[in-house]
Amino acid sequence: MKFERKIKSTLTPIELNKDDSLVLTLSDGTKWEMKLLDTSAEVIERAENLFIDPGHEGGDIAAYAFEAAVLINGREVTMRREVASKNTFYKPWEVDGVRIWFDAASCAFKTRGGFMAEKDWHSGLICCPGGHTRWAVQESGMEICPEPLHDWYPNPSGKLDISECYLSNDCWMGPYNGGAAHCGLDINMPSGTVLTAPIDFDEHFLYDSLASGDNNNRWMGIRRWPDDSIWVLNSSHLIDMLVETLVPMKRGTPYATTAGTHVGAREHTHFIWRIFEQGGAYYLDPWILMHEIWKQRKRQLPHSASKL
């Protein structure tokens, strides 16, 4: 199948099966094409004495990897991602004027013949793509959205290490319990850390709360972009809301204290990112958003310093 998309003001998520092609029309009218040829996945590290949560399927997987062979404008390219290793937090590929995030390959999952179970399926959170692969793309030189981004949580270094993800395995799709894919990005931080809105939100609210008898305070913010895509951002383990809910919220607004409810073995916040567009719903690695936030901030530093 051939999927045709036009570059727009927000990044474009897409799922591809083998032999599917994505044809992008770039801003200058140029056509860019990527065809999926094949995928594979493997366990790259096993470990004994991993943390065991009896409520979820598990195993001895400490890290794994998946690959995709693609044909980009007639040239074969192989892309490899590692999950829960030191190389987890990757930069996008850039090929012929397009940035490419290779988010997931379904062959890593047990339901598709692989080795990873799903951790959060009972909550409707599924990491495995519906197709063979899940991607996000944006034209080189364009931001992932048309407005500036703001820090979601305090991180002056602009870096993230896998050791900071709960017990060193709860990155996006990380092998929780040694084999259950974690649907979100856990980042360790002190209880009481303040979260701020990384983008403007049309509305936001707690969809689970201790006050309603749930075991966690879970927040959702929704943004509808002019290009008709919708971003839904979530954060869990909140302590208190700092602003009124069910109303719009501006980028940079401190909205909650976090890392203090139902946190388990480490004080942390759980981040989720989902995009709805063109009839599809796509979970993506929140790392993509974090990386772009910090990259923008780094670019702005010299300019800001010159004004001091």
N, C-alpha and C positions, 0 to 999 in steps of 0.2 A: 504494500500500500504506500502511496505517496501522500505526505502531509505538506500542504502549502501554508506558509505563514509569512506575514510581513513584520519586519522589525517595528517595535512600538516603544513607548516610553518606559514600560516595565519589562523586565526579563521574561522570556517565554519558556515555560515548562512543556515537556513533551515526553510521551512514552513511545518507544519503538520496539517492534518485534524484528526478528531476523528477516532481512531482505526489505524491510521498510526503509523509506527515505524521507528525510526532512528537507524541504526546499524553502529556503529563506530568501525573501526579497529584501535586500539591504536598503538603506536610506537613499542611496544614489541610483537605485533601480537594478543593481547587480544581483544576479542569482547565485546563491551559495547552497551547495547540496551535501548532505551527509547520509550515507547508507550504512545500516548495521549489517555486518557480515557474520559475526559470531561472538559468543560470550563464554566465559569460564570463571570458576571460582575455586578457591582452595583455602584450607586452614594453614596459617603460617606460623602459629605459635600455640602450644598447649601448656597448661599449667596444672599442678596439683594444689590441693587445699584452697581452692577458690571459695569465696563467700557463697553459701548455699541458702537460698530462700525457698522453702518448701512449697510456696504458693505458685511457683513458676517452673516451667521446664528448664533444664540446664544441661551441663556437661563439663568438659575440660578445655573449651576453646578460650584462649586468651586474646587472639587476634586472627583476622582473616583478610583475604583480598579477593577482588574480582576484576576481570579484564573485559574489554570490548575491542574487537577489531572493527574498524569503520573505514569507509571509503569517503574521503572528503575531496570534493571536486576532482575525482578520479585518482586520488593518491591515497594509498592505504596507510592508516595511522592506528597504532595500538595504544589504548589508554588503560592504566591500571590504578585502582584505588585500594588503599589499605584502611582497615577499620580497627580501632583500638590499639594501633601501634604508634610509634613515635612520628609516623608519617600521616596520621589521621587527618590533620588539619592542613589541607592542600590548597594550592592556588589553582584557579581555572586554567585549562589549556587555552591557547590562542592560536587559531589556524585560519589563515586567509581572511583576516578582518573580523573574525567572530570569536568571542570568549565562550568556552564550553565548560560546564560543570557536569561531570559524570556522577550522578547521585546514587544509582543503585542498579544491580543486576539480579533478576529473579532466580537465576540458577543457583544462588547461594542459599536459597530457602528450602526447607524440607518439603513444602508443598509442591516444589518444582524440581525435586530430585537432589537437593542440596543438603546442608547440614545445620542451618539456622532455623530455630523455631521463632514464633512471634511471642513477645512478652505481653503486649498490651491489647491483644485482639479482643479481650472481653470488654474493653472500653471503646471499641470501634476504631482503635488506632492501629493501622496496618502499615508496616514498613515495606513489605514486598510490593514491587510494581505490579500493576495489572498486566502489563506487557513484559517483554524480556528485559527491557532497560528503561530507566527514567533519567531524563536530562533537563538542564536548563541552559538557555543560550541568550546572549545579548551581543549586539554589535560592538566591536572594539571602539573605545573612546566614549561610549555612552554609559551612564550610570545604570544601576539596576532598577531605579525608579526616578521620576522627574523632580523630586524634591530632595534637599539635603537630609542626611540621616543623623541621628543623635545617639549617643551611648545608651544602650539598654540597661546596663549595669556598670558600676565603676570598674574600669580596667585601664589604669594609666599606661601600662606597658604595651597594650595593643597586641598581646600574644596570648596563646592558650596552649597548654600542654595536656596530654592525655591523663597525666597524674592528677589533674584538677577536676576530673570527671567522675564524681562519686568515688568508687573504689578502683579507679583507673580503667573502667571499662564502659561507662555509661555515656559515651558520645552518641551521636546519631547512628542507630542500627548497631550499637556496640553489643558485645555478647554478655549481657547480664546473666548472672548465674552460670556463666560458662557456655551459653548457647542459645539464649532467648534475645532476639533483636529488640533493642530499646528504642521505642518510638518517641524520641525527643533528645535534647542535649542537656545533660545535667552539668552544672558548673558549681563547684564548691565555693562558698562565700560565708562570711560570718552572719549569724542570725541578727536581723535588724537592718541588713543592707537595704538601701533604697533603690528601687527600680524607677526608671524614667521612660517616657514614651519615645521610642526610636523614630516614629513617624506620626503624622496627624492621624487621628482616628475619628471616624464618623460616629461611632458609639463604642462603649466598652462596659463590661459588667463581670461579676462573679457568677459562673455557671454552676459551681459547687462551693459550699461554704460550711464552716463549722456551725454557724448560726442556724443553718438549715438541717443540721444533723449529719452532714458529710464528714469524712475523715480528713479533709484537706480544703484549703482555700485555693480555688483554681479560677484564673482570670482569662478573659478573652477580649481582644480588641479587633475591630473590623474596619478596614479601609477599602472604599470603592474608588478605583482610579478612573480618570477620564477615558482611558482606553478600554474600559469595560471589564478589566480584571479586578478580582477581589482578593485582598490579602487578609488572612486571619492569623493573628499572633496570639500565643498563649503563654502564660507563666503560672507555675504552680508552687506550692509550699509558702504562700503569702501569709503574713501575720496580720497586717491591718491595711485597709485602703486609706489613702491620704486625700482622695478627691471624690466628688460625687460621681456615681455611675449612671449609666443609661443616657449619657449626654456626650457630645463631641469632646475631644481632648486634643490639645495642641502638642506637637513635637517638643520634647524637652521637659514636659511636665512630670515632676515626681508623683508617681501614682500609688505606690505601695511599699511597705517594708516586707522583707522576704526572708526565706531560709529558716523558718521557725515552726512550721507545722508539718507533721507526718514526714519528717526528713530521714528517718531511718538511722543509718550508721554515720552519716556525715551531714552537716548543715549545708544545704545546697538549694539551688533553684532549677526547676525543670522548664526548658524552653521548647516550644513547638511552633512551626511555621507551615501554613497551608495556603495554596493558591487555587482559586476557582476561576476558570476562563474557558471559553469556547467549548462548553459542554463537559469539561474535565475538572477533576479535583485532584490536586497533587500535593502530597506531603514532600517537603524539601528539608535538607539539612539546615538548621538554624545557623550553623557555622558560616554558610554563604553570606547571610545577613551580617553576622558579627564581623567577618573579614572585611566586607565592604564598608561598614561603619568605621572601623579602625583605619582603613586605607584612606578614606576621605579625611579623617582627622589628621592623619600624618601629612597629607598634601597641604592642609590648611595651616600647619604649624609655622613654616617659614614666613608665610604671608602675615600671620598673626604677630609673629615675633618682630617683624619689621615695623609694626605700629607702636611697639612699646618704647 
